[in-house]
Amino acid sequence: MFVRVVSTRLIALVAITGGVASQAHASDFASSVVSYNAGTGASASYQTPASALGSPARFTGESFGFDGAVTPFNAPFEPDEIVQIGRGGHLTLGFDHDVADDALNPFGYDLLVFSNAFYIDSGFPNGVASGIFGGNIGAVSVSQDGINFLPVLSVGPVRPTLGYADLSDPYATTPGLMPTDFTKPVDPAFNPVGQSFAAITAAYNGSGGGIGIDLAGTGLSWIRYIRFDVSTAGALAVIDGVSDVAPIPAPGALSLLALAAAAGRGRRQDAR
């Protein structure tokens, strides 16, 4: 009886708070490769487009003997973690659900693109950012049907990936215990230049980094496909993953869930 009552309450709360159950099957990340052309200049070792699917890397270097947590100073570099796109090439990825243009998302971002960018360490090995290396993702366009693509007009600053929120060493050789959120963007106003690793981690505020993409201006209220094109010589693009930004919870949604949990605890105590 307890299980049935609580389940009924939770189903009702899901309906009230926006129908979360309808997206329960969906991945937060791009889940299919639609098309790929390596173009000119991409390394033969980094031409596996499936490397851009699923979650971005949190730990890298195992096959090279340089094991390390992914931080803004230690970017992913394994062939199964990143894919390169050379001049004249492209990569098209698909989601298993509709990604909405939601102005209420954090900073207005709807997607996050992860590459192998990293901050140049002027205080090596302590981690003090003096600039950034990499982060090119080419020209970005999006589509609802995978055929007709429209250019993205709003792309945020490059935020190198941070795999864990509890690291003190920017070149840690073991994973952390607190994975970051790859669906949460970093404040685009943050200026990392001159900042320490600790300050950068604090500014990320639990985010895993990524380059923010705002669908506003495309004319599309939702998309299912994202495409990266490279047309300039020498401008090698690198993709590690693409995520759907998680919306900010609606006011009262969490309190409603808390009330349901409290009701469940009360029923269990009454039954004793």
C-alpha positions in Angstrom: 0.0 0.0 0.0 2.8 2.4 0.9 4.5 1.9 -2.5 1.3 2.5 -4.4 0.4 5.6 -2.5 3.9 7.2 -2.8 4.1 6.3 -6.5 0.7 7.9 -7.2 1.8 11.1 -5.4 5.1 11.2 -7.4 3.2 10.8 -10.7 1.0 13.7 -9.7 4.0 15.8 -8.8 5.7 15.0 -12.1 2.6 16.2 -13.9 2.5 19.4 -11.8 6.2 20.2 -12.2 6.5 19.8 -16.0 6.2 16.2 -17.1 9.7 15.1 -16.3 8.7 11.5 -16.7 8.2 11.9 -20.5 11.9 12.6 -20.9 13.1 9.9 -18.4 14.5 7.8 -21.3 16.4 10.6 -22.9 20.2 11.0 -22.6 21.6 14.4 -21.6 24.1 14.0 -24.4 24.2 13.6 -28.2 23.6 10.0 -28.7 24.0 9.3 -32.5 26.4 10.1 -35.3 24.4 11.2 -38.4 27.4 12.0 -40.7 31.1 12.7 -40.5 33.8 13.8 -42.9 37.2 14.1 -41.4 38.3 16.7 -44.0 42.0 17.6 -44.4 44.4 17.7 -41.5 42.6 15.5 -39.0 44.9 12.9 -37.5 44.1 9.3 -38.5 44.0 8.4 -34.8 41.2 10.9 -34.1 38.7 10.1 -36.8 36.2 8.1 -34.8 33.1 10.2 -34.7 31.5 8.1 -31.9 34.1 9.6 -29.6 31.8 12.6 -29.5 28.8 10.7 -28.1 27.8 10.4 -24.5 29.4 12.1 -21.6 32.6 14.1 -22.0 35.7 12.6 -20.5 36.5 13.0 -16.8 39.7 11.1 -16.7 42.3 10.8 -19.6 45.7 9.5 -20.6 45.3 5.9 -19.6 46.6 4.3 -22.9 49.5 6.7 -23.0 50.7 6.1 -19.5 49.9 9.7 -18.4 46.8 9.1 -16.3 45.1 12.2 -15.1 41.8 13.8 -14.1 40.4 16.2 -16.7 40.8 19.7 -15.5 41.0 23.1 -17.3 44.8 22.6 -17.3 44.7 18.9 -18.4 42.4 18.4 -21.4 41.2 15.0 -22.7 43.4 13.6 -25.4 42.6 9.9 -25.8 41.4 8.8 -29.3 38.2 7.4 -27.8 37.4 10.7 -26.1 37.7 13.3 -28.9 37.2 13.5 -32.6 38.9 15.9 -35.0 37.4 17.8 -37.9 39.8 19.1 -40.6 39.4 21.7 -43.3 36.4 20.9 -45.5 35.1 18.4 -43.0 32.0 18.2 -40.8 30.4 16.3 -38.0 26.6 15.9 -37.4 25.3 14.5 -34.2 21.8 13.7 -33.1 19.9 13.7 -29.8 17.3 11.2 -28.7 14.9 13.9 -27.6 14.0 17.5 -28.6 16.3 20.1 -27.2 14.3 23.3 -26.5 15.2 26.9 -26.9 14.5 28.0 -23.3 15.3 31.5 -22.4 15.0 30.5 -18.7 17.9 28.1 -18.9 21.0 29.3 -17.0 22.5 32.2 -18.9 20.1 31.5 -21.7 22.2 28.5 -23.0 20.5 25.5 -24.5 23.5 23.3 -25.4 27.1 22.9 -24.2 29.8 21.7 -26.5 33.0 20.2 -25.0 36.3 20.2 -26.7 39.9 19.6 -25.6 40.7 23.3 -24.8 42.9 24.1 -21.8 44.2 27.1 -19.9 47.9 27.9 -20.4 49.5 27.5 -17.0 51.8 30.4 -16.2 52.4 29.0 -12.7 53.1 25.4 -13.7 52.5 23.1 -12.0 50.3 25.1 -9.7 47.6 26.0 -12.2 47.4 29.8 -12.9 45.6 30.7 -16.1 47.3 33.1 -18.5 45.4 32.3 -21.7 43.7 29.5 -23.5 44.7 27.0 -26.1 42.3 25.2 -28.4 38.5 25.3 -28.3 37.7 25.6 -32.0 34.5 23.8 -32.8 34.0 25.2 -36.3 30.8 26.8 -37.6 27.8 25.5 -35.7 24.3 24.9 -37.1 21.2 23.1 -35.9 18.2 21.3 -37.3 14.9 19.7 -36.5 14.9 17.1 -39.3 18.6 16.5 -39.9 18.3 17.9 -43.4 17.7 21.6 -43.1 20.2 23.3 -41.0 20.2 26.9 -39.7 23.3 28.7 -38.3 23.7 29.3 -34.6 24.3 33.0 -33.9 25.1 32.9 -30.2 28.2 31.0 -29.0 29.6 31.6 -25.6 33.2 31.7 -24.4 35.3 28.6 -24.3 35.3 26.9 -20.8 37.7 24.0 -20.6 36.4 20.8 -19.1 36.5 20.1 -15.4 35.7 16.5 -14.5 35.6 16.8 -10.7 34.7 19.6 -8.3 36.8 18.4 -5.3 40.3 18.4 -6.8 43.1 20.6 -5.4 45.8 19.6 -7.9 45.2 20.7 -11.5 47.3 17.7 -12.6 45.7 15.1 -10.3 46.6 11.6 -11.2 43.5 10.1 -9.5 39.8 10.8 -10.0 38.0 13.0 -7.6 34.9 12.0 -5.6 32.6 14.8 -6.7 31.8 14.6 -10.5 30.8 17.9 -12.0 27.6 18.6 -13.9 28.0 18.5 -17.7 24.6 20.0 -18.2 25.3 23.2 -16.1 27.1 26.1 -17.8 29.7 28.4 -16.3 28.9 32.1 -15.9 30.0 33.6 -19.3 31.1 36.8 -17.4 33.8 34.9 -15.5 37.3 36.0 -16.4 39.8 33.2 -15.8 43.0 35.1 -16.6 45.3 35.3 -13.6 43.1 33.0 -11.6 44.3 30.0 -9.7 42.9 26.5 -10.1 41.1 26.8 -6.8 39.5 30.1 -8.0 38.5 28.6 -11.3 37.0 25.6 -9.7 35.0 27.8 -7.4 33.8 30.0 -10.3 32.7 26.9 -12.2 30.3 26.3 -9.2 29.8 22.6 -9.9 29.8 22.9 -13.7 31.9 20.8 -15.9 32.6 23.6 -18.3 31.7 23.6 -22.0 31.0 26.2 -24.7 27.5 27.6 -24.4 25.1 27.5 -27.4 22.0 29.6 -27.4 19.3 28.6 -29.9 17.7 32.0 -29.9 18.1 33.6 -33.3 17.8 30.4 -35.2 14.1 30.7 -35.5 13.7 27.2 -34.1 11.9 26.5 -30.8 13.6 23.1 -30.6 16.2 21.0 -32.4 17.4 17.4 -32.6 20.6 17.7 -34.6 23.8 19.8 -34.3 26.4 20.1 -37.0 30.0 21.4 -36.9 31.7 22.6 -40.1 35.3 23.5 -40.8 36.1 25.5 -43.9 39.3 27.4 -42.9 42.8 25.9 -43.4 44.6 25.1 -40.2 41.4 25.6 -38.1 41.2 22.0 -36.7 38.0 21.5 -34.7 37.9 19.0 -31.8 34.7 17.7 -30.2 34.4 15.6 -27.0 30.7 15.8 -26.4 27.5 17.9 -26.5 25.0 18.2 -23.7 21.4 19.5 -23.3 21.5 22.2 -20.7 19.4 21.3 -17.6 16.7 23.9 -16.9 16.5 25.8 -13.6 13.9 23.9 -11.5 10.5 25.7 -11.4 9.7 27.5 -8.2 8.1 25.2 -5.8 9.0 22.0 -7.7 11.6 20.9 -5.1 9.4 21.8 -2.2 6.6 19.7 -3.7 8.9 16.7 -4.0 10.0 17.3 -0.4 6.4 17.2 0.7 5.8 13.9 -1.0 8.9 12.4 0.7 7.7 13.7 4.0 4.2 12.2 3.4 5.8 8.9 2.7 7.9 9.0 5.9 4.8 9.8 7.8 2.9 6.9 6.4 5.7 4.5 7.3 5.8 5.8 10.9 2.0 5.4 11.1 2.3 1.8 9.9 4.6 0.8 12.7 
